[in-house]
């Protein structure tokens, strides 16, 4: 009996392990690309595990998931709607979207609603030009778009490439480079099902009367206030899990009293559910919690990272750790970081890219590195300077000495 039972048990365990791995790959894919086109390698797993995925995201985050033949759409409510550090990019290595590119993206989506099954980039440009000319509010907001310069054509191409990456457009003929050069056009097929799934808000934006952006964001992402203890606890769990999945660090001092009390009592349960579903490894410190991505495919911003910008960011982080030890809580002036950047550029002339060592490059390089550190929740950028936060101490060189805030290195509590 045992000889027969053992192989069956082993097979069951192997099948369960395969299923867990499939679910983990699917969860990671959706977190990295909440709008996942059918062409993505992980899409078949997402379709196969769709039922479990819907239940898990609904239970742990309060996010809904829609899956059909053309795409999967995880309708995320951002943990911090006003976080401006995660701009869209046409391709991973491309520059982040500017204000004008975002406006063009919205106008392009509106224009595609009125298109047939196919459209050309030139025709899309004409419709956007018409929308800009017909809307006095855009002019009043300083939005200009005439397609007279190559920069404006590049902006439109960046929008088209993002829509291609999302699977909303599929290139049929031509290419975008020819359009920028003025020597050709690009023809696209439009996936209307995917187009209809782009918007993921709690309320239609057209129903919001507020003019200030922060108020608009709060309104379109507003969730009804829970009216029972269980519902309130569930809402807190959703908020905490969203922060842990979305943000580099969840700091305890950012939580209100009910959130901190719930996290203290339910930390093992929350972190266990996340680790099981994603493979992310919790690092619990005295100041907060970070989820570490050992594989690196669930991280849009790495630290450290190769290249001039990544190296500079790491070196400035070390400088900020020294400042944190010497002047806890005090901002480091932007001029100090720019001067340090200029010094580092001279020290690493042989290894950094050529334009980084130009005499006037330091301010822009320091600002870009600061932006990366802000996105990683390691510093605050204020008018008075850059304030290093406790988690940045993990990038210190050697053992800490001198006047160090004890909580930076003490063992976390239960």
C-alpha positions as CSV (number, residue, x, y, z in Angstrom):
1,X,0.0,0.0,0.0
2,X,2.8,2.4,0.9
3,X,4.6,1.7,-2.3
4,X,1.5,2.7,-4.3
5,X,0.6,5.7,-2.1
6,X,4.0,7.3,-2.1
7,X,4.2,8.1,-5.9
8,X,0.7,9.4,-5.9
9,X,1.5,11.7,-3.0
10,X,4.7,12.9,-4.6
11,X,2.8,13.6,-7.9
12,X,0.2,15.6,-6.0
13,X,2.9,17.6,-4.3
14,X,4.7,18.2,-7.6
15,X,1.4,19.4,-9.2
16,X,0.7,21.7,-6.3
17,X,4.2,23.1,-6.6
18,X,3.7,23.8,-10.3
19,X,0.4,25.5,-9.6
20,X,2.0,27.7,-6.9
21,X,4.8,28.7,-9.3
22,X,2.3,29.5,-12.1
23,X,0.3,31.7,-9.7
24,X,3.4,33.4,-8.5
25,X,4.5,34.2,-12.1
26,X,1.0,35.5,-12.9
27,X,0.8,37.7,-9.8
28,X,4.3,39.2,-10.6
29,X,3.4,39.8,-14.2
30,X,0.2,41.7,-13.3
31,X,1.9,43.8,-10.6
32,X,4.6,44.7,-13.1
33,X,2.2,45.3,-16.0
34,X,-1.4,45.9,-14.7
35,X,-2.5,46.2,-18.4
36,X,-1.2,42.9,-19.7
37,X,-1.6,42.2,-23.5
38,X,-2.2,38.7,-24.8
39,X,1.2,38.7,-26.4
40,X,3.0,38.7,-23.0
41,X,4.7,35.5,-22.1
42,X,2.9,35.3,-18.8
43,X,-0.6,35.9,-20.3
44,X,-1.5,32.1,-20.8
45,X,-0.8,31.6,-17.1
46,X,-2.9,34.6,-16.1
47,X,-5.8,33.2,-18.1
48,X,-5.3,29.7,-16.6
49,X,-5.2,31.0,-13.0
50,X,-7.7,33.8,-13.6
51,X,-10.2,32.6,-10.9
52,X,-7.6,32.3,-8.2
53,X,-6.0,35.6,-9.2
54,X,-9.3,37.5,-9.0
55,X,-10.0,36.1,-5.5
56,X,-6.5,36.8,-4.2
57,X,-6.3,40.4,-5.4
58,X,-9.9,41.1,-4.2
59,X,-9.1,39.6,-0.8
60,X,-5.7,41.1,-0.2
61,X,-5.7,44.4,-2.1
62,X,-9.3,45.2,-3.0
63,X,-8.3,45.4,-6.7
64,X,-10.5,43.8,-9.4
65,X,-9.1,41.8,-12.3
66,X,-10.7,41.4,-15.7
67,X,-9.3,38.8,-18.1
68,X,-10.4,38.2,-21.7
69,X,-8.8,36.9,-24.9
70,X,-7.0,40.1,-25.8
71,X,-5.7,41.3,-22.4
72,X,-5.8,41.2,-18.6
73,X,-6.6,44.4,-16.7
74,X,-5.7,44.7,-13.0
75,X,-7.6,47.7,-11.9
76,X,-5.3,49.1,-9.3
77,X,-6.0,51.9,-6.9
78,X,-2.6,53.5,-6.3
79,X,-1.4,53.4,-2.7
80,X,-0.4,57.1,-3.1
81,X,-2.3,58.8,-5.9
82,X,-0.1,61.9,-5.7
83,X,3.2,60.0,-6.1
84,X,4.9,61.7,-9.1
85,X,7.9,59.4,-9.3
86,X,6.5,56.7,-11.6
87,X,5.9,58.3,-14.9
88,X,4.8,56.2,-17.9
89,X,7.5,55.3,-20.5
90,X,7.0,54.3,-24.1
91,X,9.7,51.6,-23.6
92,X,11.6,50.7,-20.4
93,X,14.7,52.6,-21.4
94,X,12.9,55.6,-22.8
95,X,12.6,59.0,-20.9
96,X,9.6,59.3,-18.6
97,X,6.4,60.9,-20.0
98,X,6.3,64.7,-19.9
99,X,3.1,66.7,-19.2
100,X,2.6,67.2,-23.0
101,X,2.9,63.4,-23.6
102,X,0.3,62.7,-21.0
103,X,-2.1,65.2,-22.7
104,X,-1.4,63.6,-26.1
105,X,-2.0,60.2,-24.7
106,X,-5.4,61.2,-23.4
107,X,-6.3,62.9,-26.7
108,X,-5.1,59.9,-28.6
109,X,-7.3,57.5,-26.6
110,X,-10.2,59.8,-27.2
111,X,-9.5,60.0,-30.9
112,X,-9.2,56.2,-31.2
113,X,-12.7,55.9,-29.8
114,X,-14.0,57.4,-33.0
115,X,-11.7,55.4,-35.4
116,X,-12.5,52.3,-37.3
117,X,-10.6,49.0,-37.0
118,X,-7.5,50.6,-38.5
119,X,-5.9,54.0,-38.4
120,X,-2.7,55.7,-39.4
121,X,-0.4,57.7,-37.2
122,X,-0.9,60.7,-39.4
123,X,-4.6,60.5,-39.2
124,X,-4.4,60.2,-35.4
125,X,-2.2,63.3,-35.4
126,X,-4.8,65.2,-37.4
127,X,-7.5,64.3,-34.9
128,X,-5.4,65.4,-32.0
129,X,-4.6,68.7,-33.7
130,X,-8.3,69.3,-34.2
131,X,-9.0,68.5,-30.5
132,X,-6.3,70.9,-29.3
133,X,-7.6,73.7,-31.6
134,X,-11.2,73.2,-30.6
135,X,-10.6,73.2,-26.8
136,X,-9.9,76.6,-25.3
137,X,-9.2,75.0,-21.9
138,X,-6.1,73.3,-23.3
139,X,-4.9,76.6,-24.7
140,X,-5.5,78.3,-21.3
141,X,-3.5,75.5,-19.6
142,X,-0.6,76.2,-21.9
143,X,-0.9,73.1,-24.1
144,X,0.5,73.7,-27.5
145,X,0.6,71.1,-30.3
146,X,1.3,71.9,-33.9
147,X,3.5,69.1,-35.2
148,X,5.8,71.7,-36.7
149,X,8.9,70.5,-34.8
150,X,10.5,67.1,-34.5
151,X,10.1,67.2,-30.7
152,X,6.3,67.2,-31.1
153,X,6.5,64.4,-33.5
154,X,8.7,62.4,-31.1
155,X,6.1,63.0,-28.4
156,X,3.3,61.6,-30.6
157,X,5.5,58.6,-31.5
158,X,6.2,58.0,-27.8
159,X,2.4,57.8,-27.2
160,X,1.9,55.5,-30.2
161,X,4.7,53.2,-28.9
162,X,3.1,53.0,-25.4
163,X,-0.2,52.1,-27.0
164,X,1.6,49.4,-29.0
165,X,3.2,48.1,-25.9
166,X,-0.2,47.9,-24.2
167,X,-1.6,46.0,-27.2
168,X,-4.2,48.7,-27.9
169,X,-2.6,49.3,-31.3
170,X,-0.9,46.7,-33.5
171,X,1.4,47.8,-36.2
172,X,0.2,46.7,-39.7
173,X,2.6,48.5,-42.0
174,X,5.2,51.3,-41.9
175,X,7.1,52.6,-38.9
176,X,7.2,55.5,-36.5
177,X,10.8,56.6,-37.4
178,X,9.6,57.4,-41.0
179,X,6.8,59.6,-39.6
180,X,9.3,61.5,-37.4
181,X,11.5,62.1,-40.4
182,X,8.6,63.1,-42.5
183,X,9.2,60.4,-45.1
184,X,6.4,58.0,-44.3
185,X,3.6,56.9,-42.0
186,X,2.5,53.9,-39.8
187,X,-0.7,51.9,-40.1
188,X,-2.2,50.3,-37.0
189,X,-5.0,47.9,-36.2
190,X,-7.1,49.1,-33.2
191,X,-8.1,46.6,-30.4
192,X,-11.3,48.2,-29.3
193,X,-11.8,45.7,-26.4
194,X,-8.4,46.7,-25.0
195,X,-9.1,50.4,-25.6
196,X,-12.3,50.2,-23.6
197,X,-10.4,48.7,-20.6
198,X,-7.7,51.4,-20.3
199,X,-9.6,53.6,-17.8
200,X,-9.5,52.2,-14.2
201,X,-11.2,54.6,-11.9
202,X,-13.9,54.4,-9.3
203,X,-15.8,57.3,-10.9
204,X,-15.8,58.6,-14.5
205,X,-13.5,61.6,-14.6
206,X,-16.2,63.7,-16.4
207,X,-18.3,63.6,-13.3
208,X,-15.6,65.4,-11.2
209,X,-16.2,69.1,-11.0
210,X,-13.0,69.9,-9.0
211,X,-10.2,71.8,-10.8
212,X,-7.2,71.0,-8.6
213,X,-5.4,67.8,-9.6
214,X,-5.0,66.4,-6.1
215,X,-8.7,66.8,-5.5
216,X,-9.5,65.2,-8.8
217,X,-7.2,62.2,-8.1
218,X,-8.8,61.8,-4.7
219,X,-12.3,61.9,-6.2
220,X,-11.8,59.4,-9.0
221,X,-10.1,56.9,-6.6
222,X,-12.4,57.5,-3.6
223,X,-13.7,54.3,-1.9
224,X,-16.8,54.2,0.3
225,X,-16.0,54.4,4.0
226,X,-16.6,51.0,5.7
227,X,-19.2,51.0,8.4
228,X,-18.4,47.8,10.4
229,X,-15.3,46.8,12.3
230,X,-14.7,43.9,10.0
231,X,-15.0,46.1,6.9
232,X,-12.7,48.7,8.5
233,X,-10.1,46.1,9.2
234,X,-10.4,44.8,5.6
235,X,-9.9,48.3,4.3
236,X,-6.8,48.8,6.4
237,X,-5.4,45.5,5.2
238,X,-6.0,46.5,1.6
239,X,-4.2,49.9,2.2
240,X,-1.2,48.2,3.8
241,X,-0.9,45.5,1.2
242,X,-1.1,48.1,-1.6
243,X,1.7,50.1,0.0
244,X,3.9,47.0,0.5
245,X,3.4,45.9,-3.1
246,X,3.6,49.4,-4.7
247,X,6.2,51.3,-2.7
248,X,9.9,50.6,-2.0
249,X,9.5,51.0,1.8
250,X,6.5,51.1,4.1
251,X,7.6,53.4,7.0
252,X,5.8,53.1,10.3
253,X,5.8,56.8,10.9
254,X,3.6,57.3,7.8
255,X,0.8,55.2,9.3
256,X,-2.0,56.4,11.4
257,X,-2.8,54.8,14.8
258,X,-5.4,52.2,13.5
259,X,-3.1,51.2,10.6
260,X,-0.1,50.8,12.9
261,X,-2.0,48.8,15.4
262,X,-3.4,46.5,12.7
263,X,0.0,46.0,11.1
264,X,1.5,45.2,14.5
265,X,-1.0,42.4,15.2
266,X,-1.3,41.1,11.6
267,X,2.2,41.6,10.3
268,X,3.0,37.9,9.9
269,X,-0.3,37.2,8.2
270,X,0.0,40.0,5.7
271,X,3.7,39.4,4.9
272,X,3.1,35.7,4.7
273,X,0.3,36.1,2.1
274,X,2.4,38.4,0.0
275,X,5.5,36.3,0.1
276,X,3.6,33.1,-0.8
277,X,1.9,34.8,-3.8
278,X,4.8,36.9,-5.1
279,X,8.1,35.4,-3.9
280,X,9.1,38.8,-2.5
281,X,11.2,38.6,0.7
282,X,10.2,40.8,3.6
283,X,12.9,42.8,5.3
284,X,11.5,44.1,8.6
285,X,13.5,46.9,10.3
286,X,12.9,49.2,13.2
287,X,11.6,52.0,10.9
288,X,9.4,49.9,8.5
289,X,9.2,47.1,6.0
290,X,10.6,46.6,2.5
291,X,9.9,43.7,0.2
292,X,13.1,42.6,-1.6
293,X,13.0,41.2,-5.1
294,X,15.8,38.7,-5.4
295,X,14.9,37.9,-9.1
296,X,14.8,41.5,-10.1
297,X,11.9,41.2,-12.6
298,X,9.4,42.9,-10.3
299,X,11.4,46.0,-9.9
300,X,11.1,49.1,-12.1
301,X,13.9,51.0,-10.3
302,X,17.0,49.3,-9.0
303,X,19.5,50.3,-6.3
304,X,22.3,49.8,-7.0
305,X,22.1,49.9,-10.8
306,X,24.8,49.8,-13.5
307,X,25.7,52.9,-15.6
308,X,26.6,56.5,-14.7
309,X,23.3,57.5,-13.2
310,X,23.0,54.3,-11.1
311,X,26.6,54.7,-9.8
312,X,26.1,58.4,-9.0
313,X,22.9,57.6,-7.1
314,X,24.6,55.0,-5.0
315,X,27.5,57.4,-4.2
316,X,25.2,60.3,-3.3
317,X,23.3,57.9,-1.1
318,X,26.5,57.2,0.8
319,X,27.1,60.9,1.1
320,X,23.6,61.4,2.5
321,X,24.1,58.6,5.0
322,X,27.1,60.4,6.3
323,X,25.0,63.6,6.6
324,X,22.3,61.7,8.4
325,X,24.7,60.6,11.0
326,X,26.3,64.0,11.5
327,X,23.1,66.1,11.2
328,X,20.0,63.8,11.9
329,X,16.8,65.3,10.5
330,X,18.5,68.2,8.8
331,X,18.2,68.7,5.0
332,X,21.3,68.5,2.9
333,X,21.4,71.6,0.6
334,X,21.0,71.0,-3.1
335,X,24.2,73.0,-3.7
336,X,26.1,70.5,-1.5
337,X,24.9,67.5,-3.6
338,X,25.7,69.3,-6.8
339,X,29.2,70.1,-5.5
340,X,29.7,66.5,-4.5
341,X,28.4,65.3,-7.9
342,X,31.1,67.5,-9.6
343,X,33.8,66.0,-7.4
344,X,32.6,62.5,-8.2
345,X,32.5,63.2,-11.9
346,X,36.2,64.2,-11.8
347,X,37.1,61.1,-9.8
348,X,35.3,58.8,-12.3
349,X,36.1,60.5,-15.6
350,X,37.4,57.3,-17.0
351,X,34.3,55.3,-16.3
352,X,31.3,57.7,-16.6
353,X,29.8,58.7,-19.9
354,X,31.4,61.7,-21.4
355,X,28.6,64.3,-21.0
356,X,28.4,63.5,-17.2
357,X,31.9,65.1,-16.8
358,X,31.0,68.4,-18.5
359,X,31.5,71.5,-16.2
360,X,27.7,72.3,-16.2
361,X,26.4,68.7,-15.9
362,X,26.4,68.5,-12.1
363,X,23.0,70.2,-11.3
364,X,21.0,68.0,-13.7
365,X,22.8,64.8,-12.6
366,X,22.3,65.6,-8.9
367,X,18.6,66.3,-9.6
368,X,18.1,63.1,-11.5
369,X,19.8,61.1,-8.7
370,X,17.7,62.8,-6.1
371,X,14.6,61.9,-8.0
372,X,15.6,58.3,-8.0
373,X,16.2,58.3,-4.3
374,X,12.8,60.0,-3.7
375,X,11.2,57.2,-5.8
376,X,12.9,54.6,-3.7
377,X,11.5,56.3,-0.5
378,X,15.0,56.9,0.7
379,X,14.9,60.7,0.9
380,X,12.5,63.7,0.8
381,X,13.2,66.5,-1.6
382,X,12.2,69.8,0.0
383,X,12.8,73.4,-1.0
384,X,15.4,73.6,1.7
385,X,17.3,70.6,0.6
386,X,17.2,66.8,0.5
387,X,16.2,65.1,3.8
388,X,17.7,61.6,4.1
389,X,15.3,59.1,5.6
390,X,16.3,56.2,8.0
391,X,16.1,53.4,5.4
392,X,19.0,55.0,3.4
393,X,21.3,53.8,6.1
394,X,21.4,50.3,4.5
395,X,23.6,51.9,1.9
396,X,26.3,53.0,4.4
397,X,29.9,52.0,3.7
398,X,31.4,49.9,6.5
399,X,30.2,49.7,10.1
400,X,28.3,52.7,11.4
401,X,30.3,54.9,13.9
402,X,29.7,58.1,15.7
403,X,26.4,59.7,16.4
404,X,24.0,57.3,14.7
405,X,20.3,57.2,15.5
406,X,19.9,53.9,17.4
407,X,16.7,52.9,15.7
408,X,18.4,52.7,12.3
409,X,20.2,49.5,13.3
410,X,18.3,48.0,16.2
411,X,16.5,44.7,15.7
412,X,12.8,45.1,14.9
413,X,10.2,44.4,17.5
414,X,7.5,41.7,17.2
